[in-house]
Amino acid sequence: MNPVKSSLLRVLGTGFYIGMMTVGYAYNLTFIQIGLVDLAERQVGLSPTASAMQMTLLALMTVAAALLCGKWMNKRQPGFHIKLRIAFFIVLLQTILTPLALRVHSLSSLQVWIGMCALTLGIGIPITFSMAVDLVPRQWRGRTAAIITGSAYMLANLVPTGWSIEAFLQPLMWIMPLATVSLGILTSIDGHWLSPYPGQHRLPDFAIGRYAADGSKRLGILILLMFGVFFVDSLGFLRFLDTPRLMEDAWQATSLQPRLIIALAHLLTALIGGILYDALDVRTLFYWIYGIFALTHLMYSFNLRLDSPGAPLAMPMLYATAVSLYTVVNFALWSDLSTPANIGWNAALGVGLSGWTATFLSTALALQWKMQGIPLERHINIVDSLAFLCLLAIIAYALRSKSPSPWS
């Protein structure tokens, strides 16, 4: 194939993957994870305890669907066209489910809606993450993950006009139909236009991930490390959400300027994270991630002890730095641990067990601490200690390892 044409096809394929994953992550980050709480408590009228139970139900069903789909993918080895069609039906169903959220007013209808959302999210995890081996060359994956991360957080911080289910719904009313139509066109056009992509996963720079040679050995420890990151992030941020003075001049600011600054911090640090992912070993990145989380929560602890009326914008900017760094790792890591034969299962395990499981466990724990009357300052101190302990744990593991860099 002509080198120019080959490069153009790779750019187009990577661009499609970036767009698909950006919209999917922004949808999950805002409408599902944050919007569900507002939907359950304000629209349905559930208590915080009952709302947390519904979040747990969503997480458990999502993980189950992801693992079942990942197992099926490893057994059946679906091709690119099949994955593209499944992605189309997932987005189509999500497009239908999204406006239906406004019609949910009872516990039974909420649980049906949650079940359908969990099905689409769970199947979508291994299907979409596995398309990295079809579309994104190995040497581009760090930068691709950086663009996805920065773009998704830019959308999440700038597009919604508020933090309610209605505010999250407004931009999705045109984004989701557009995504559905785009995927529908791709699945129905002449196969000649897409003919190079189904075979790309056989090429060495697509098929063999950066850590694929011993990916099975690394998978468990990396899932644990990502679980810790998701857990620390959610456990801290869930309490921030219940503290207006920490949110009103930052993520929930009525003026655009603070949210724009946080969005730009996400974008810039995501791009830096993409460069670091390509240049450093995974262990070093986790040093940075846990270290920044520990520093961030320490800053919030000092702010609470001083009883300041608000929080300096530097604090959410530093928080955004840690979040962007680990999100870049999350988007690039699972394909780099895998080959086309096991990417579906590895992605289901990685994203399902580390992301969703950590989220519902931290939600339940944060709610329990709040009901027990644990003060905000103590809550943040515990989260800070957890981040620091995780940092010490991976340093200790590295020092005990015979290899100077166990994840390089």
C-alpha positions in Angstrom: 0.0 0.0 0.0 1.1 3.5 -0.7 2.9 4.9 2.4 0.9 8.2 2.3 -2.4 6.3 2.0 -1.4 4.0 4.8 -0.5 6.9 7.1 -3.8 8.6 6.2 -5.8 5.5 7.0 -4.1 5.2 10.4 -4.8 8.9 11.2 -8.5 8.5 10.2 -8.8 5.2 12.2 -7.2 6.8 15.2 -9.4 9.9 14.9 -12.5 7.7 14.8 -11.3 5.9 17.9 -10.6 9.2 19.7 -14.1 10.5 18.9 -15.9 7.4 19.9 -14.0 7.0 23.2 -14.3 10.8 24.1 -18.0 10.8 23.7 -18.4 7.5 25.6 -16.3 8.6 28.5 -17.9 12.1 28.8 -21.3 10.4 28.7 -20.4 8.0 31.5 -18.6 10.6 33.5 -21.4 13.2 33.6 -24.8 11.7 32.7 -24.3 8.3 34.3 -22.0 8.6 37.3 -23.0 12.1 38.5 -26.5 12.4 36.9 -27.7 9.1 38.3 -27.4 10.5 41.9 -29.5 13.5 41.0 -32.0 11.4 39.2 -32.4 9.0 42.1 -32.5 11.6 44.9 -34.3 14.5 43.4 -36.5 13.1 40.7 -37.4 9.7 42.2 -37.1 10.9 45.8 -34.8 8.3 47.2 -32.7 8.8 50.3 -28.9 9.0 49.9 -28.7 5.4 51.3 -31.1 4.1 48.7 -29.4 6.1 46.0 -26.1 4.6 46.8 -27.7 1.1 46.6 -28.9 1.9 43.1 -25.3 3.0 42.2 -24.1 -0.3 43.5 -26.7 -2.1 41.5 -25.5 -0.3 38.3 -21.8 -1.1 39.0 -22.4 -4.8 39.7 -24.5 -5.3 36.7 -22.1 -3.3 34.5 -19.1 -5.4 35.7 -21.1 -8.7 35.1 -22.1 -7.6 31.6 -18.5 -6.6 30.8 -17.0 -9.9 32.0 -19.5 -11.9 30.1 -19.0 -9.9 27.0 -15.2 -10.1 27.4 -15.3 -13.9 27.8 -17.5 -14.2 24.7 -15.0 -12.1 22.7 -12.1 -14.2 23.8 -13.9 -17.3 22.7 -15.5 -16.0 19.4 -12.8 -13.5 18.4 -15.3 -11.1 16.6 -13.9 -9.1 13.7 -13.8 -5.3 13.4 -17.0 -5.1 11.4 -18.9 -7.1 14.1 -17.5 -4.9 16.9 -18.5 -1.8 14.9 -22.1 -3.1 14.5 -22.3 -3.9 18.2 -21.0 -0.4 19.0 -23.7 1.1 16.8 -26.5 -0.8 18.6 -25.0 0.2 22.0 -25.0 3.9 21.1 -28.5 3.6 19.5 -29.9 2.1 22.7 -28.1 4.8 24.8 -29.6 7.5 22.6 -33.1 6.1 23.3 -32.4 5.6 27.0 -31.0 9.1 27.6 -34.2 11.2 27.2 -36.2 8.4 28.9 -34.4 9.3 32.1 -36.8 12.3 32.5 -39.7 9.8 32.6 -38.2 7.9 35.5 -40.3 8.7 38.7 -40.5 5.4 40.6 -38.0 2.9 42.1 -39.2 0.2 39.7 -38.7 2.3 36.6 -35.4 3.5 37.9 -34.2 -0.1 38.3 -35.3 -1.0 34.8 -33.5 2.1 33.4 -30.4 1.2 35.4 -30.5 -2.4 34.1 -30.6 -1.2 30.5 -27.8 1.3 31.1 -25.7 -1.3 32.8 -26.1 -3.7 29.8 -25.0 -1.0 27.3 -22.1 0.1 29.5 -20.9 -3.4 30.3 -20.9 -4.6 26.7 -19.4 -1.3 25.5 -16.3 -1.7 27.7 -14.7 -4.7 26.0 -16.1 -3.8 22.6 -14.8 -0.3 22.4 -11.5 -0.7 24.3 -10.7 -3.7 22.1 -11.0 -1.6 18.9 -7.7 0.0 19.9 -5.9 -3.1 18.4 -7.9 -2.5 15.1 -7.4 1.2 14.8 -4.5 2.6 16.9 -0.8 1.7 16.4 1.1 0.8 19.5 3.4 3.8 19.3 0.4 6.2 19.1 -1.6 4.9 22.1 -0.2 7.2 24.8 -0.9 10.3 22.8 -4.3 8.9 21.7 -5.2 8.3 25.3 -4.1 11.8 26.1 -6.3 13.4 23.5 -9.3 11.3 24.6 -8.7 12.2 28.3 -8.2 15.9 27.6 -11.2 16.2 25.3 -13.6 14.3 27.5 -12.8 16.4 30.6 -13.0 19.6 28.5 -16.5 18.5 27.5 -17.5 17.5 31.1 -16.3 20.8 32.6 -17.5 23.2 29.9 -20.6 21.9 28.2 -23.1 21.2 31.0 -24.8 24.3 32.4 -25.3 22.7 35.8 -25.0 19.5 37.7 -28.5 18.1 37.3 -29.9 15.4 35.1 -31.5 18.0 32.9 -28.3 20.0 32.4 -26.4 16.9 31.5 -29.1 15.8 29.1 -29.2 19.0 27.1 -25.9 18.6 25.1 -26.5 14.8 24.8 -29.8 15.5 22.9 -27.7 16.4 19.9 -24.4 14.6 20.6 -25.9 11.1 20.9 -28.1 11.2 17.8 -25.1 12.5 15.8 -23.0 9.7 17.1 -25.7 7.2 16.3 -26.1 8.5 12.7 -22.3 8.5 12.2 -21.9 4.9 13.4 -24.9 3.9 11.3 -23.3 5.3 8.2 -20.0 3.5 8.9 -21.7 0.2 9.4 -23.8 0.4 6.2 -21.4 1.9 3.7 -19.5 -0.1 1.1 -17.0 -2.4 2.8 -14.3 -1.2 0.4 -13.9 2.0 2.4 -13.3 0.1 5.6 -11.4 -2.9 4.1 -7.9 -2.0 5.5 -9.1 -1.9 9.1 -10.3 -5.5 9.7 -6.8 -6.7 8.9 -4.7 -4.2 10.8 -4.9 -6.2 14.1 -2.6 -8.7 12.4 0.2 -6.2 11.9 2.9 -6.3 14.6 2.6 -2.6 15.6 -1.1 -3.1 16.2 -1.3 -6.7 17.5 1.6 -6.7 20.0 1.0 -4.4 22.9 3.9 -2.7 24.8 3.6 -5.1 27.7 2.0 -8.0 25.9 5.0 -10.3 26.2 4.3 -10.8 29.9 0.9 -9.2 30.2 -0.7 -12.0 32.1 1.9 -11.6 34.9 1.4 -7.9 35.1 -2.4 -7.8 34.7 -3.3 -8.6 38.3 -0.9 -6.1 39.9 -1.9 -3.4 37.5 -5.6 -4.0 38.1 -4.9 -3.6 41.9 -2.9 -0.4 41.2 -5.7 1.1 39.1 -8.3 -0.1 41.6 -6.4 1.9 44.3 -6.4 5.0 42.1 -10.1 4.9 41.3 -10.9 4.2 44.9 -8.9 7.1 46.3 -10.3 9.5 43.6 -13.9 8.5 44.2 -13.7 8.4 48.0 -12.3 11.9 48.1 -14.4 13.5 45.3 -17.7 12.1 46.6 -17.2 14.1 49.8 -16.2 17.2 47.9 -19.5 17.0 46.1 -21.3 17.3 49.5 -19.3 20.4 50.4 -20.6 23.4 48.5 -17.7 25.8 49.4 -15.3 23.4 47.8 -17.3 23.1 44.6 -19.0 26.5 44.0 -15.7 28.3 43.0 -14.4 25.2 41.1 -16.3 22.4 39.3 -19.7 23.9 40.0 -18.9 27.5 39.4 -21.6 29.6 37.8 -19.1 31.6 35.9 -17.2 30.1 33.0 -13.7 31.2 34.0 -13.0 28.7 36.9 -14.4 25.8 34.9 -12.4 26.8 31.9 -9.2 26.9 33.9 -9.8 23.4 35.3 -10.7 22.1 31.9 -7.4 23.5 30.5 -5.5 22.0 33.4 -7.1 18.7 32.4 -6.2 19.1 28.8 -2.6 20.2 29.4 -1.8 17.6 32.0 -3.4 14.9 29.8 -1.1 15.8 27.0 1.8 15.7 29.4 0.6 12.4 30.6 0.5 11.0 27.1 4.2 12.0 26.6 5.1 10.5 30.0 3.3 7.3 29.3 5.4 6.8 26.1 8.6 7.8 27.9 8.4 6.2 31.3 7.6 2.8 32.7 4.2 2.2 34.4 5.6 2.1 37.9 7.0 5.6 37.6 3.6 7.0 36.4 1.9 5.4 39.4 4.5 7.1 41.7 3.4 10.5 40.2 -0.3 9.7 40.4 -0.4 8.5 44.0 2.0 11.2 45.0 -0.1 14.0 43.5 -3.3 12.6 45.0 -1.6 12.6 48.4 -0.4 16.2 48.0 -3.8 17.3 46.7 -5.7 15.9 49.7 -3.1 17.3 52.0 -3.8 20.7 50.6 -7.5 20.3 51.1 -6.8 19.1 54.7 -4.9 22.3 55.5 -7.6 24.4 53.8 -10.2 22.7 56.1 -8.1 23.1 59.2 -7.7 26.8 58.5 -11.5 27.1 58.0 -11.0 29.0 54.8 -14.3 30.4 53.2 -13.3 28.7 49.9 -10.6 26.8 48.1 -7.9 28.3 46.0 -8.2 27.3 42.3 -4.8 25.7 42.5 -6.3 22.9 44.5 -8.8 21.6 41.9 -6.1 22.2 39.2 -3.7 19.9 41.0 -6.6 17.4 41.5 -7.3 17.6 37.8 -3.6 16.8 37.1 -3.8 13.5 39.0 -7.1 12.6 37.4 -5.8 13.2 33.9 -2.6 11.2 34.5 -4.4 8.1 35.6 -7.1 8.4 33.0 -4.5 8.5 30.3 -3.0 5.3 31.8 -6.5 3.7 31.9 -7.2 4.3 28.2 -3.8 3.1 27.0 -2.8 0.3 29.4 -5.3 -2.5 28.7 -4.5 -2.6 24.9 -0.8 -2.5 25.7 -1.1 -5.5 28.0 -3.0 -7.5 25.4 -3.0 -9.1 21.9 -6.1 -9.3 19.7 -6.8 -12.7 21.2 -7.3 -11.5 24.8 -8.0 -7.7 24.6 -11.7 -8.2 25.2 -11.2 -10.1 28.5 -8.3 -7.9 29.7 -10.3 -4.7 29.1 -13.3 -6.2 30.9 -11.2 -7.2 33.8 -9.2 -4.0 33.9 -12.0 -1.4 33.5 -14.7 -3.4 35.2 -12.8 -4.5 38.3 -10.6 -1.5 38.8 -13.0 1.2 37.7 -16.6 0.2 38.4 -15.9 -2.0 41.4 -13.8 0.7 43.1 -16.4 3.3 42.3 -19.3 1.5 44.0 -17.2 0.4 47.0 -16.0 4.0 47.6 -19.5 5.3 47.2 -20.8 2.9 49.8 -17.9 3.7 52.2 -18.3 7.4 51.8 -22.0 7.2 52.5 -21.4 5.0 55.6 -18.8 7.5 56.9 -21.1 10.4 56.4 -24.0 8.6 58.2 -21.7 7.9 61.1 -20.9 11.5 61.4 -17.3 11.4 60.4 -16.2 15.1 59.9 -15.1 16.2 56.5 -11.6 17.0 57.6 -11.1 13.5 59.0 -12.6 12.0 55.9 -10.1 13.8 53.7 -7.2 12.9 56.1 -8.1 9.2 55.7 -8.2 9.5 51.9 -4.8 11.4 52.0 -3.4 8.6 54.1 -4.6 5.9 51.7 -3.0 7.7 48.8 0.3 8.0 50.7 0.1 4.3 51.8 -0.4 3.2 48.2 2.6 5.2 47.1 4.7 3.6 49.9 3.4 0.2 48.9 4.6 0.4 45.3 7.9 1.8 46.4 8.4 -1.1 48.8 7.4 -3.5 46.1 9.9 -2.1 43.7 12.7 -2.2 46.3 12.0 -5.8 47.1 11.9 -6.8 43.4 15.0 -8.4 41.9 14.4 -6.3 38.8 15.2 -2.6 39.1 12.0 -1.8 37.2 9.4 -4.5 37.6 6.9 -2.8 35.2 9.3 -1.3 32.6 
